[in-house]
Amino acid sequence: MACDASFGAVQVSMSGIAVEDSAVQEYKLMKGRKTYSWMTFKINAEGTTVVLGDTGGPESTFEEFTANLPEDECRYAVLDYHYEANENRSFDKLVFVNWAPNNSTVKQKMMMASTKDFFKGFLEGIQIEIQAADLDDITIEEINDAVKASLTRK
C-alpha cells in the first residue's frame, strides 16, 4: 500500500492516525542529504499523529541511537546503516525498526502495530525491517545479518 505524501488532504490510517508532513520531510532529508544517521518517530500524546521524535546527526553512533530508545514506550526508527561487506564492498541501507518494548502498554503496542504499514508507505527507500522488543533484538550483529540476507535474496 503506497501512500501519496502530497500536501493537501490529510491521509489517515485505518486506525485513525495521521502522519505529520514535517516528519516525512525530515526523513527525506536523511535519505537524500544524509542529514541524520538515525531518527525516531512516535505517536503524539493525543494518539492522533505520527511525529518526529529524536534524531542523530551524521556523526551520531549506533550506541547513541539505542540509548534514545525508551524502555517503556514504542517507537518507529530509521537507521542510515553503512555495511562493510567482504571483497572491499560496502552498502548503505535504510533500516526500519519497529521498537515495541515489553514494558510499553498494550494500547500503545496496538496503535503502533496498526499504523506501521501505513506509516512505512510514506518512507520511500526502506530496505530492511527489524522488530525489536529489547536491546538484544537490535544489535550490530542482528542488523548485519538482516543486511546480508537482503543482499543474498534473488
TORKOLLUM-722209 format. One line per 4 residues: number of its first residue (from 0); their letters; for each residue x, y, z of C-alpha. Coordinates in nm, 2 decimals. Example, Ala and Ser with C-alpha at 12.3 -4.5 7.8 and 13.67 -1.06 7.14 Angstrom:
0 = as = 1.23/-0.45/0.78 ~ 1.37/-0.11/0.71
END
This chain:
0 = macd = 0.00/0.00/0.00 ~ 0.19/0.31/-0.12 ~ 0.09/0.64/0.02 ~ 0.09/0.97/-0.17
4 = asfg = 0.27/1.21/0.07 ~ 0.14/1.51/-0.13 ~ 0.04/1.82/0.06 ~ -0.33/1.90/0.08
8 = avqv = -0.58/1.65/0.22 ~ -0.45/1.48/0.53 ~ -0.43/1.10/0.50 ~ -0.53/0.89/0.79
12 = smsg = -0.46/0.52/0.86 ~ -0.75/0.28/0.92 ~ -0.67/0.32/1.29 ~ -0.74/0.69/1.27
16 = iave = -0.38/0.80/1.30 ~ -0.22/1.06/1.05 ~ 0.14/1.12/0.97 ~ 0.29/1.47/1.02
20 = dsav = 0.42/1.62/0.70 ~ 0.73/1.76/0.87 ~ 0.83/1.41/0.99 ~ 0.82/1.28/0.63
24 = qeyk = 1.02/1.59/0.51 ~ 1.29/1.52/0.77 ~ 1.31/1.16/0.66 ~ 1.36/1.28/0.30
28 = lmkg = 1.65/1.50/0.42 ~ 1.80/1.19/0.59 ~ 1.76/0.98/0.28 ~ 1.88/1.24/0.02
32 = rkty = 2.12/1.46/0.20 ~ 2.24/1.23/0.48 ~ 2.14/1.50/0.73 ~ 2.09/1.23/1.00
36 = swmt = 2.23/0.89/1.08 ~ 1.91/0.79/1.26 ~ 1.57/0.92/1.36 ~ 1.29/0.80/1.58
40 = fkin = 0.91/0.86/1.54 ~ 0.63/0.83/1.79 ~ 0.26/0.87/1.81 ~ 0.18/1.20/1.98
44 = aegt = 0.02/1.22/2.33 ~ -0.33/1.27/2.18 ~ -0.29/0.94/1.98 ~ -0.37/1.11/1.65
48 = tvvl = -0.05/1.16/1.46 ~ 0.29/1.01/1.40 ~ 0.55/1.28/1.47 ~ 0.93/1.30/1.46
52 = gdtg = 1.09/1.20/1.79 ~ 1.47/1.22/1.83 ~ 1.74/1.25/1.56 ~ 2.11/1.17/1.55
56 = gpes = 2.34/1.39/1.33 ~ 2.56/1.24/1.06 ~ 2.83/1.16/1.31 ~ 2.60/1.00/1.57
60 = tfee = 2.68/0.65/1.68 ~ 2.47/0.33/1.70 ~ 2.51/0.34/2.08 ~ 2.36/0.69/2.08
64 = ftan = 2.07/0.56/1.87 ~ 2.00/0.27/2.11 ~ 2.03/0.50/2.41 ~ 1.74/0.70/2.27
68 = lped = 1.50/0.40/2.26 ~ 1.28/0.43/2.57 ~ 1.24/0.13/2.79 ~ 0.86/0.17/2.82
72 = ecry = 0.74/0.34/2.50 ~ 0.71/0.22/2.14 ~ 0.89/0.40/1.86 ~ 0.94/0.36/1.49
76 = avld = 1.30/0.43/1.39 ~ 1.51/0.46/1.07 ~ 1.88/0.40/1.06 ~ 2.10/0.50/0.77
80 = yhye = 2.32/0.19/0.81 ~ 2.66/0.15/0.65 ~ 2.75/-0.21/0.59 ~ 3.10/-0.33/0.50
84 = anen = 3.08/-0.65/0.30 ~ 3.36/-0.88/0.20 ~ 3.56/-0.82/-0.11 ~ 3.60/-0.45/-0.02
88 = rsfd = 3.24/-0.38/-0.10 ~ 3.02/-0.16/0.12 ~ 2.65/-0.07/0.11 ~ 2.43/0.19/0.27
92 = klvf = 2.09/0.06/0.37 ~ 1.79/0.23/0.53 ~ 1.68/0.01/0.82 ~ 1.33/0.05/0.96
96 = vnwa = 1.30/-0.06/1.33 ~ 0.96/-0.13/1.50 ~ 1.05/-0.08/1.86 ~ 0.79/-0.23/2.09
100 = pnns = 0.94/-0.29/2.44 ~ 0.78/-0.53/2.67 ~ 0.73/-0.25/2.93 ~ 0.51/-0.05/2.69
104 = tvkq = 0.13/-0.06/2.72 ~ -0.08/-0.29/2.52 ~ -0.27/0.01/2.39 ~ 0.05/0.17/2.26
108 = kmmm = 0.17/-0.15/2.10 ~ -0.17/-0.19/1.92 ~ -0.17/0.17/1.80 ~ 0.19/0.13/1.66
112 = astk = 0.12/-0.21/1.51 ~ -0.20/-0.10/1.33 ~ -0.02/0.21/1.19 ~ 0.32/0.07/1.10
116 = dffk = 0.25/-0.03/0.73 ~ 0.06/0.30/0.67 ~ 0.35/0.50/0.81 ~ 0.61/0.30/0.62
120 = gfle = 0.42/0.38/0.30 ~ 0.55/0.74/0.34 ~ 0.91/0.63/0.38 ~ 1.04/0.56/0.03
124 = giqi = 1.36/0.35/0.01 ~ 1.33/0.14/0.33 ~ 1.52/-0.18/0.25 ~ 1.54/-0.37/0.58
128 = eiqa = 1.29/-0.41/0.87 ~ 1.36/-0.52/1.22 ~ 1.11/-0.59/1.50 ~ 1.27/-0.53/1.85
132 = adld = 1.13/-0.56/2.20 ~ 1.46/-0.52/2.38 ~ 1.81/-0.41/2.30 ~ 1.92/-0.77/2.24
136 = diti = 1.69/-0.77/1.94 ~ 1.87/-0.47/1.78 ~ 2.24/-0.52/1.78 ~ 2.50/-0.45/1.51
140 = eein = 2.52/-0.83/1.46 ~ 2.14/-0.85/1.41 ~ 2.14/-0.57/1.16 ~ 2.44/-0.71/0.98
144 = davk = 2.26/-1.04/0.94 ~ 1.95/-0.87/0.81 ~ 2.16/-0.67/0.55 ~ 2.34/-0.99/0.45
148 = aslt = 2.01/-1.17/0.40 ~ 1.88/-0.88/0.18 ~ 2.19/-0.89/-0.03 ~ 2.17/-1.27/-0.10
152 = rk = 1.80/-1.27/-0.19 ~ 1.72/-1.35/-0.55
END
